[in-house]
C-alpha cells in the first residue's frame, strides 16, 4: 500500500529540485495517480496553484496527471483553469490529460467544458472552446455563432475552429462565411480553413472574393482551401495568386491548380515547368502530378522534369508523384530511372516512396540502397525494407 502523502511530497520535491530524472519519479507518480486517495485532492490543488504561480509547467503537468488519476473527470474544471494560465509552454502533456478525460466521460466532460466556454474571463473561454472541439455536438452551433462575435479575437478564432459539421449544416456554414469578414486575420484564416474542408461548391465564390485579402496568411490559406475544394470556378483567382508577391501564396496556388486541373490550370503549370528559374520548376513538379489523370500533357512533362539538370527539381518530381497518389505501378518506370540518380537527396526520396509507387521493383531498389555510400539512404532503405514485410513498423 503506497503512503500517498509521502509519495505526493516526493513528487513535489522532484518538480521543485529537478535533481532526478523523470524515470526515477515515474513509478511513484503512477502509483499515486492510481491510489484513489481523494483526501489528497486539497493538497493537490494547493500544489498545482503554487506551480502555476511559479510558472513551473513541469510541476503543473505532474500534479495534473495525479489529479486526473485520482478524480477522473471531476478534475476537469481544475485542469481547464490550469490550462487557461499561460506559462509559455506548448501544454502538450496537460492537453493530453484533458482530452483523455473528455473521451472517458463525454457527458460530464461537456458540462465542464461548456461552463468554461461561457465563462466571464476570455482566457477561460479560449480553453473551453478549444476543449469543446473534442466533444462538440450539432446543437452547439447557436453557442458558437454567438461566441464568434466575442470581443476577443482569439475566442472568435477558437469558436470558428470548433464549429460542427459545416458541410451539412447551413447555419454553421453561414457562420463561417460571416467570419471571412472578421477584422482579425487569424479569425479569417480559421474560417477559410474550415470552408476548404467542407467540400461545398457554394464555398468557392466566398473564398475567391477573399483572394485579394491584404494578409499573406489569408491569401495562402485561400489558395490551399480552393485546391481542397477542387472546382474550376476557382481557376482565375488561383492564376492571379500564382503571381502573388509572397512565395508561400504562390506555392499553394500552384498546388491548388494541380488539384483543380483543367486546360487553363495545366497551361499555367506547364509554363512554370519550362521556366529558367529552378524554383518555379520545383513548384510545377509538385503540382502537375495531381492533374495527371485529367490531362494527357502531364505525364510527358513530368518525365522531362524527372530528368531536369537540377537535383531539387528531380526530387520534387518524386515527391509530387507520391503526394498525388494514383495507381501503384503507374510511375514504376520513372522510379527505376531515378533509382540510380547521382544526387543522394533524389535517391532518398525514391527510397521513401518506392513501396508505394513501384511495388514490383521496390525490394530490389531498397536492397541495393542498403549498400549505398550515403549513410542516411542506407538507414532509410533498411526501414523501408522492414515495412515491406511488416506495415506496422515505424
Secondary structure as the mmCIF struct_conf table of DSSP 4:
data_model
#
loop_
_struct_conf.conf_type_id
_struct_conf.id
_struct_conf.beg_label_comp_id
_struct_conf.beg_label_asym_id
_struct_conf.beg_label_seq_id
_struct_conf.end_label_comp_id
_struct_conf.end_label_asym_id
_struct_conf.end_label_seq_id
HELX_RH_AL_P HELX_RH_AL_P1 UNK A 4 UNK A 17
BEND BEND1 UNK A 20 UNK A 20
HELX_RH_AL_P HELX_RH_AL_P2 UNK A 22 UNK A 33
TURN_TY1_P TURN_TY1_P1 UNK A 34 UNK A 34
BEND BEND2 UNK A 35 UNK A 35
HELX_RH_3T_P HELX_RH_3T_P1 UNK A 38 UNK A 40
HELX_RH_AL_P HELX_RH_AL_P3 UNK A 41 UNK A 53
TURN_TY1_P TURN_TY1_P2 UNK A 54 UNK A 55
HELX_RH_AL_P HELX_RH_AL_P4 UNK A 57 UNK A 71
HELX_RH_3T_P HELX_RH_3T_P2 UNK A 72 UNK A 75
HELX_RH_AL_P HELX_RH_AL_P5 UNK A 76 UNK A 83
TURN_TY1_P TURN_TY1_P3 UNK A 84 UNK A 84
BEND BEND3 UNK A 85 UNK A 85
BEND BEND4 UNK A 88 UNK A 89
HELX_RH_AL_P HELX_RH_AL_P6 UNK A 92 UNK A 104
HELX_RH_AL_P HELX_RH_AL_P7 UNK A 106 UNK A 117
TURN_TY1_P TURN_TY1_P4 UNK A 118 UNK A 118
BEND BEND5 UNK A 120 UNK A 121
HELX_RH_AL_P HELX_RH_AL_P8 UNK A 122 UNK A 132
TURN_TY1_P TURN_TY1_P5 UNK A 133 UNK A 135
HELX_RH_3T_P HELX_RH_3T_P3 UNK A 138 UNK A 140
HELX_RH_AL_P HELX_RH_AL_P9 UNK A 141 UNK A 147
TURN_TY1_P TURN_TY1_P6 UNK A 148 UNK A 149
BEND BEND6 UNK A 151 UNK A 152
HELX_RH_AL_P HELX_RH_AL_P10 UNK A 153 UNK A 162
TURN_TY1_P TURN_TY1_P7 UNK A 166 UNK A 168
HELX_RH_AL_P HELX_RH_AL_P11 UNK A 170 UNK A 179
TURN_TY1_P TURN_TY1_P8 UNK A 180 UNK A 181
BEND BEND7 UNK A 183 UNK A 184
HELX_RH_AL_P HELX_RH_AL_P12 UNK A 185 UNK A 196
TURN_TY1_P TURN_TY1_P9 UNK A 197 UNK A 197
BEND BEND8 UNK A 198 UNK A 198
HELX_RH_3T_P HELX_RH_3T_P4 UNK A 201 UNK A 203
HELX_RH_AL_P HELX_RH_AL_P13 UNK A 204 UNK A 209
TURN_TY1_P TURN_TY1_P10 UNK A 210 UNK A 212
BEND BEND9 UNK A 214 UNK A 214
HELX_RH_AL_P HELX_RH_AL_P14 UNK A 216 UNK A 229
TURN_TY1_P TURN_TY1_P11 UNK A 230 UNK A 230
HELX_RH_3T_P HELX_RH_3T_P5 UNK A 232 UNK A 234
HELX_RH_AL_P HELX_RH_AL_P15 UNK A 235 UNK A 241
TURN_TY1_P TURN_TY1_P12 UNK A 242 UNK A 243
BEND BEND10 UNK A 245 UNK A 246
HELX_RH_AL_P HELX_RH_AL_P16 UNK A 247 UNK A 260
BEND BEND11 UNK A 262 UNK A 262
HELX_RH_AL_P HELX_RH_AL_P17 UNK A 263 UNK A 273
TURN_TY1_P TURN_TY1_P13 UNK A 274 UNK A 274
BEND BEND12 UNK A 276 UNK A 276
HELX_RH_AL_P HELX_RH_AL_P18 UNK A 278 UNK A 288
HELX_RH_3T_P HELX_RH_3T_P6 UNK A 289 UNK A 291
TURN_TY1_P TURN_TY1_P14 UNK A 292 UNK A 294
TURN_TY1_P TURN_TY1_P15 UNK A 296 UNK A 296
HELX_RH_AL_P HELX_RH_AL_P19 UNK A 297 UNK A 305
TURN_TY1_P TURN_TY1_P16 UNK A 306 UNK A 307
BEND BEND13 UNK A 309 UNK A 310
HELX_RH_AL_P HELX_RH_AL_P20 UNK A 311 UNK A 323
TURN_TY1_P TURN_TY1_P17 UNK A 324 UNK A 324
TURN_TY1_P TURN_TY1_P18 UNK A 328 UNK A 331
HELX_RH_AL_P HELX_RH_AL_P21 UNK A 332 UNK A 338
TURN_TY1_P TURN_TY1_P19 UNK A 339 UNK A 340
BEND BEND14 UNK A 342 UNK A 343
HELX_RH_AL_P HELX_RH_AL_P22 UNK A 344 UNK A 357
TURN_TY1_P TURN_TY1_P20 UNK A 359 UNK A 361
HELX_RH_AL_P HELX_RH_AL_P23 UNK A 362 UNK A 369
TURN_TY1_P TURN_TY1_P21 UNK A 370 UNK A 371
BEND BEND15 UNK A 373 UNK A 373
HELX_RH_AL_P HELX_RH_AL_P24 UNK A 375 UNK A 389
TURN_TY1_P TURN_TY1_P22 UNK A 391 UNK A 392
#
